[in-house]
Amino acid sequence: MACFTPVSFRTACGSKFVIRNMADMANAMRRSWPDKDCESYLRAVDLIERAQEGECSPRAAFGAFMKAATEQNRIVRNRHRFPREIAHTLADISKFVAS
């Protein structure tokens, strides 16, 4: 079970995929990044490895991953998407109206 909300990730080469768990984060770190020498990237790599070994929490690793990915503009933001709560509320309203 994930301890974070899935996010869309884009490599420096333009490939896109969804980060849903620790394995996805580790895979993303092995892909192309603009700067693999920056402090936030190296910190994320370290915390992801430590989380996979049970030495730190997946949430801490995800936080470090998001910091590095955000700094390097690797997170894909979907600007036209409703927040999940709004989508569920609208679905509930439409069910009520249809009945």
C-alpha positions as CSV (number, residue, x, y, z in Angstrom):
1,M,0.0,0.0,0.0
2,A,1.4,3.4,-1.0
3,C,1.9,6.1,1.6
4,F,1.7,8.8,-1.0
5,T,-0.4,10.0,-3.9
6,P,0.8,8.8,-7.3
7,V,2.5,11.4,-9.5
8,S,3.4,11.6,-13.2
9,F,7.1,11.8,-13.8
10,R,9.0,12.9,-17.0
11,T,12.6,12.0,-17.7
12,A,15.0,14.4,-19.2
13,C,14.5,12.5,-22.5
14,G,10.8,13.0,-22.4
15,S,9.5,9.6,-21.3
16,K,6.6,9.8,-18.9
17,F,5.3,7.3,-16.4
18,V,3.5,7.2,-13.0
19,I,5.3,6.9,-9.7
20,R,3.1,4.7,-7.5
21,N,5.6,3.0,-5.2
22,M,9.2,2.6,-4.0
23,A,10.1,0.5,-7.1
24,D,8.8,3.2,-9.4
25,M,10.8,5.9,-7.6
26,A,14.0,3.7,-7.8
27,N,13.3,3.2,-11.5
28,A,12.9,7.0,-12.0
29,M,16.2,7.7,-10.3
30,R,18.0,5.4,-12.7
31,R,16.5,7.3,-15.7
32,S,17.8,10.4,-17.3
33,W,17.8,13.6,-15.2
34,P,19.2,17.1,-16.1
35,D,21.5,17.1,-13.1
36,K,22.4,13.8,-11.3
37,D,25.1,15.7,-9.2
38,C,22.8,18.1,-7.4
39,E,22.4,17.7,-3.7
40,S,18.6,17.0,-3.8
41,Y,19.0,14.2,-6.4
42,L,21.8,12.5,-4.4
43,R,19.8,12.8,-1.2
44,A,16.7,11.2,-2.9
45,V,18.8,8.3,-4.2
46,D,20.2,7.8,-0.7
47,L,16.8,7.9,1.0
48,I,15.1,5.6,-1.5
49,E,17.9,3.0,-1.1
50,R,17.6,3.3,2.7
51,A,13.8,3.0,2.6
52,Q,14.1,-0.1,0.4
53,E,16.4,-1.6,3.1
54,G,13.9,-0.6,5.9
55,E,16.3,2.0,7.3
56,C,13.9,5.0,6.8
57,S,10.3,5.6,5.9
58,P,8.9,5.4,2.4
59,R,7.3,8.8,3.1
60,A,10.7,10.4,3.8
61,A,12.0,8.9,0.6
62,F,9.0,10.2,-1.4
63,G,9.5,13.7,0.1
64,A,13.1,13.7,-1.0
65,F,12.1,12.3,-4.5
66,M,9.5,15.0,-4.9
67,K,12.0,17.8,-3.9
68,A,14.6,16.6,-6.4
69,A,12.0,16.0,-9.2
70,T,10.3,19.4,-8.6
71,E,13.6,21.3,-8.5
72,Q,14.5,19.7,-11.9
73,N,11.0,20.1,-13.4
74,R,10.4,16.4,-13.7
75,I,6.9,16.3,-12.3
76,V,4.1,16.5,-14.9
77,R,1.3,18.7,-13.7
78,N,-2.1,18.1,-15.2
79,R,-3.6,21.6,-15.2
80,H,-7.1,20.6,-16.4
81,R,-7.8,17.8,-13.9
82,F,-10.3,18.2,-11.1
83,P,-9.1,17.5,-7.7
84,R,-10.1,14.0,-6.6
85,E,-12.6,15.2,-4.0
86,I,-14.4,17.4,-6.5
87,A,-14.6,14.6,-9.0
88,H,-16.1,12.2,-6.4
89,T,-18.6,14.8,-5.3
90,L,-19.7,15.5,-8.8
91,A,-20.1,11.7,-9.4
92,D,-22.2,11.4,-6.2
93,I,-24.4,14.3,-7.3
94,S,-25.0,12.8,-10.7
95,K,-26.0,9.5,-9.2
96,F,-28.5,11.3,-6.9
97,V,-30.0,13.3,-9.8
98,A,-30.3,10.2,-12.0
99,S,-32.3,8.3,-9.4
